[in-house]
Amino acid sequence: MKFTVVPGADQPPFEQLRAQVVEAVAEGGLTPGERLPTVRALAEELGLAANTVARAYRELEQDGVVETRGRSGTFVAAQGDAAHRSLQEAAAEYAALARRLRVPADDALVIVEAALRIGT
């Protein structure tokens, strides 16, 4: 996921970044469990102060969009009720496994669809 900040825009840079992360999560561009870049790395990439990115991440965490796991980093949080959160977390783990095994996304989806049909 690539983020951009427009200098001189009506919204301050931290808000531009925050809004882009929220939109990416809502549209599926960022999935639950996905790790976001470190504050320093993203600040460097965008040409911002680290405190600016840190503020965006803090506000996203307060809104429940991301969660910080100490030294492990910042991750997209699961959204919705408990059942949906569990499924989102399982889906994120499945997607990570598919990537590690180098299974194409289309094949991974066929496997899930077949699993959902079993027992119906």
C-alpha positions in Angstrom: 0.0 0.0 0.0 1.4 3.4 -1.0 0.5 6.5 0.9 0.9 10.1 -0.3 0.7 13.5 1.4 0.0 16.7 -0.4 2.0 19.6 1.0 -0.2 22.7 1.5 -3.5 20.8 1.3 -6.4 21.8 3.5 -5.9 18.8 5.8 -2.7 18.5 7.8 -0.4 15.7 6.8 -1.2 13.5 9.8 -4.9 13.7 8.9 -4.2 12.9 5.2 -2.4 9.8 6.3 -5.0 8.8 8.8 -7.8 9.2 6.2 -5.9 7.1 3.6 -5.4 4.3 6.1 -9.1 4.3 7.1 -10.1 4.3 3.4 -7.7 1.5 2.6 -9.0 -0.7 5.4 -12.6 0.0 4.4 -11.9 -0.9 0.8 -9.9 -4.0 1.6 -6.5 -2.5 0.4 -5.3 -3.2 3.9 -6.5 -6.3 5.6 -6.8 -7.3 9.3 -3.4 -8.4 10.6 -1.4 -6.7 7.9 1.6 -4.9 9.3 2.0 -1.2 8.6 5.4 0.4 7.9 7.3 1.6 10.9 6.8 5.2 11.9 10.4 6.1 10.9 10.2 4.3 7.6 6.9 5.8 6.6 8.0 9.3 7.7 11.2 9.0 5.6 9.2 7.7 2.6 6.7 10.6 2.8 9.2 13.2 3.8 7.5 13.9 7.1 8.6 14.2 10.7 8.3 11.0 12.6 6.0 12.7 15.1 3.6 13.4 12.3 3.3 9.7 11.4 3.2 8.8 15.0 0.2 11.1 15.6 -1.7 9.5 12.7 -0.9 6.0 14.1 -2.0 7.1 17.6 -5.3 8.4 16.3 -5.9 5.3 14.2 -5.3 3.2 17.3 -7.7 5.3 19.4 -10.3 4.7 16.7 -9.7 0.9 16.7 -8.4 0.9 13.1 -4.9 -0.3 14.0 -3.3 -2.0 17.0 0.3 -1.6 18.2 2.0 -4.8 19.4 5.0 -3.3 21.1 8.2 -3.9 19.3 6.4 -6.1 16.7 4.9 -3.0 15.1 1.6 -1.6 14.1 -1.0 -3.8 12.5 -4.5 -3.4 11.0 -7.0 -4.4 13.6 -9.9 -6.7 13.0 -13.2 -4.9 12.5 -16.9 -5.6 13.3 -18.4 -8.0 15.8 -16.6 -10.9 17.5 -17.5 -13.4 14.8 -16.4 -11.1 12.0 -13.1 -10.3 13.8 -12.4 -14.0 14.3 -13.0 -14.7 10.6 -10.9 -11.7 9.6 -8.0 -12.9 11.7 -8.3 -16.4 10.3 -8.5 -15.0 6.8 -5.3 -13.0 7.4 -3.5 -16.1 8.6 -4.7 -18.1 5.6 -3.6 -15.4 3.2 -0.2 -15.2 4.9 0.1 -19.0 4.6 -0.9 -18.9 0.9 1.7 -16.2 0.2 4.4 -18.2 2.1 3.5 -21.3 0.1 3.4 -19.2 -3.1 -0.2 -20.3 -3.9 -1.8 -17.9 -6.4 -4.6 -15.8 -5.0 -7.2 -17.3 -7.4 -6.2 -20.8 -6.3 -6.4 -19.9 -2.6 -9.9 -18.5 -3.2 -11.1 -21.7 -4.9 -9.8 -23.7 -1.9 -11.8 -21.5 0.5 -15.0 -21.6 -1.7 -14.7 -25.4 -1.8 -14.3 -25.6 2.0 -17.4 -23.4 2.4 -19.5 -25.7 0.2 -18.5 -28.8 2.2 -21.4 -29.8 4.4 -24.1 -27.7 2.7 
